C-alpha cells in the first residue's frame, strides 16, 4: 500500500562481445571474465551465428542473405520463425543504430530462445504495396502567400483537372503518380471570396517504395480512408460519434475510436490498430458556469477561471477540441465580430452557419490561444468559444475518486481480449468492404489484409522469489504464474532482511485516536508474524488537523534515533501531505508514512492493510522484503525517469535509482533538476557518478556490468538520447574508475505507451510472455514483454529497445533479467509493468515534482523513502 497521496542495436547492433576468459588475475577496474553461472543464465543459443557486414554507413542499404542461404546458420530456429523474422533489413530507418550508433558496433540478428513456445495473435495487419509504383513529389507555393492549411486544400482540389484526381497533398508537398508537363508549372485558381491565387508546382524528386517518406504518404491515405468511413478526426485520432455510449448516471458519454499507424517492421509493412475512447461530459460548459455562479456569486469569476482554465473542451457541432486559456467576461454571445467584411454577432453567426440556437446571449466567451502547431499551420488568431456549444473532455478529480463511476466506465473502456479483437476486426472489415475506401486506396495500389496476424511468442519460466521461513532459512514463495501475485504466499513467512522498528512515533488528531491506536496494535501483531519487531510507538495526539499541528508535533518530538514517523490524516488534503513530506524528506530527514483515516476504518481488512503498510515501512527504513535469483556477478541495475515540476515552470526532476547489492534489493537514489525543454537527462553524469561511488563504498569494488533502464523516451528522441545520455554515462564511468574502468554497459529504453497488443488463445497472455520478432523494428535490438497480470481488460506489453550494449550478454540474458526486475517492486506483491528501478525512479521524481519541489536530504539516499 502506498502513501495516501501518490501519483500514481534490432540495433541488432551490439557492443564488443566479452573477451576470452583468462587465468590471469583481473586488476580492479578491468572487466572480469564471464563466470560459469553467467554462461548458464538460460538454455538456448540466444542468437544466430550469422553476422552481417561489420559496419554499415548511414544511408547505405544492407541486405541480409536469402533464407535458403542461411538455413544452416539458424538451424535452432523454427521454419515458421525464419519466414517472418529473417528478412531484409533496411538502413533507411531513421532510428537505427546505423545512424546513431557508435562506429564500432557490429550488426547481428538477435533472437532469444529461452522459454516455451506459444501461439499468439497481435493487432497488426499486413499491408501490401506496389514496389514499382513511381511517385513524383512537388513543392507547392501560393501567391499571395496562404498560411491556413484548410484553404490550401480547397485550392488544390480546384485544380483536379490540371494535376489529376489521383493525388495526395499534405499542406506543403503534393504527391502525384504522373509528372506535370512543365517544371515549374503555375496555375491560376480562385478562392471562395472570388480572389485569385497563383499556385506554383516545383518538382522535388521521386519517392520510392519502402522508404519512410512513402509510408508517410500511405498513412495520409489511410487517414483519408477513415474519413470516407464517416469517422471524425479529433486531435490525432479518428472516432465514431454516432456510436457514443451515454452513461447517464455519471453524466458522461464514451466515444469509441481507433489509433492507427503503418510502419515498417521485421515482417514488412504492417498496420497496427488499437481501440481508444474519448470521455465527454454530458453537461455543457455553460452548465458548469451556472453551477459555479449559484454556489459562489461573490467570487464567481475567480472560481470559474480556476475550474476551467487548462481544461480541454470539444465543440459538439464540429468535433474540434480546444484548450481553455482564459475566459473573457467582458464579451458575450451577443458581442460582434467581422466575418467576410460583415459585422455579425456570435449568436447570429451560429444560427446562420450551423443552425444552432443560443439560449443565453449574456454568457461569457471562452478563449483558446493558438498552439505552436496552430501557428505552424498559419492559424494565428485566438479562438472565442461559446460555453453553451462545448463540453469538457476527460475525467475530473471528483469522478476519478468515485469508485462506482470508474467501475461503470471501465465496463465500456477496458475491453477484454475478445471484445477488443472484435472491435479492431470491425474496422478492417469496413475498410475492405467499403467502395469509398477503395476509391482512396486502390489508385495507389494499397492492399490491407483483414486478417489479424498470428505470431509465435515464448513463455519465460516463473521466477524463484527468495524470502525466509519461520525458522529464518532462505526459501521460495509459491505463486501462480498466470496471476503473478504472491500476496497469499507472503503469509506466515519472514521478510528477507527486515529492519526492526524499535523507535517510531504516530501522530493523529483527537477524533481518530481510537482507530490509530487499534492500527498500532495490529501493526505490532503482523510484524511479529513477519519476524519484524515493532515496538510500542510514541503516540502523539494533536488537537486539530491543521498542517502546523502535524509539523509542530514532528519537530518537537523527533530525535536522532526515531526510525519512522507515521501521520494519520482525516482526509486527503494535498497541502497537508506536501507539508509533512517536506518536513520529513528535507528539513528533518526521517522515513515517513501518511495514512488516511478511512483506510483504518475497514475493520475486516485491517490485518491485510497493516501487513502491506508494515512491508512498505520496512522498505522505507532500508529493509529487504523478498529477492530474486540474479546470476550475473557484479551487476548494478539502474532506473532513470523524469517528471515536470508542478510548481517550478520550465524545470523537470531527473531521478536515478541504482541497485547496490547482488540481489538488487537495496538501492541508492538521487535527483537533479534540469530545464524542461525536453525529457533529456542533462545531469545524468553526476547522478550516475554518485551511484557508482555509493556502490563502491558498499561492495569495495565498482560494478562489472551496468544495465540502465531509461523510461519516458519516445521513438523521436532516440537519436538525441543516444548522443546526449550515453556520452554522460561513459563520462561517469571515467570519473569513477579512470580510463581503465570499462564495465559491460547496456542502455535500454523502456516504453509503456504503445499500441501493440498481444492475445493468447484463451484471452490475455500470461506474465513472462516475450515477442522479439515479426512486429519488432528492422535493425533494432528490441522486444516486447508482458510482465504483469490484469483482472480487467486487455494486458499491455512493454517495449524494450536496447540502443547500446557492450555487456556480452545474450538476448535471453537481457530478456530474463528484465523480467526478473519486474518482480522486485516492494510496494506491490506481484509483478509490475516495468523493471522495479524504473518504477522507483518514477515514484521519486513524482514525489519531488509534486510535493517537495527541492532535492531531498542525502541522509535518505539509501532508503526507498518515497514508496
Buried (B, 14 or more C-beta within 10 A) or exposed (E): BBBBBBEEBBBBBBBBEBEEEEEEEEEEBBBBBBBEEBEEBBEBBBBBEBEBEEBBEEEEEBEBEEBEEBEEBBEBBEEEBBEBBBBBBBBBBEBBBBBBBBEEBBBBBBBBBBBEEBEBBBBBBBBEBEEEBEBBBBEBBBEEEBEEBEBBEBBBEBBEEBBEEEBBBBBEBBBBBEEBEEEEBEBEBEEEEEEEBEBBBBBEEEBBBBBEBBBBBBBBBBBBBBBBBEBBBBEEBBBBBEEBBEBEEBBBBBBBBBEBEBBBBBBBBBBBBBBBBBBBBBBBBBBBBBEBEEEEEEEBEEBBBEBBBEBBBBBBBEBBBBBBBBBBEEBBBBBBEEEEEEEBBBBBBBBEEEEBEBEBEEBBBBBBBBEEEBEEBBBEEBBBBBBBBBBBBBBEEEBEEBEEBBEBBEEBBBBBBEBBBEBBBEBBEBBBEBEEBBEBBEBBBBEBBBEBBEBBBBBBBBBBBBBBEEEEEEBBBEBBBBBBBBBEBBEEBBBBBBBBBEBBBBBBBEEBBEBBBBBBEBBBEBBEBBBBEBEEBBBBBBEEBEBEBBBBBBEEEBEEEBBBBBBBBBEEBEEBBBBBBBBBBBEBBBBBBBBBBBBBEEEEEBBBBBBBBBBBBBBBBBBBBBBBEBBBBBBBBBBBBBBBBEEBEEBBBBBBBBBBBBBBBBBBBBBBBBEBEBBBBBBBBBBBBBBBBBBBEEBEEBBBBBBBBBBBBEBEBBBBBBEBBBEBBBBBBBBBBEEEBBBBBBBBBBBEEBBBBBBBEEEBBBBBBBBBBBBBBBBBBBBBBBBBBBEEBBBBBBBBBBBBBBBBBBBBBBBBBBBBBBBBBBBBBBBBBBBBBBBBBBBBBBBBBBBBBBBBBEEBBBBBBBB
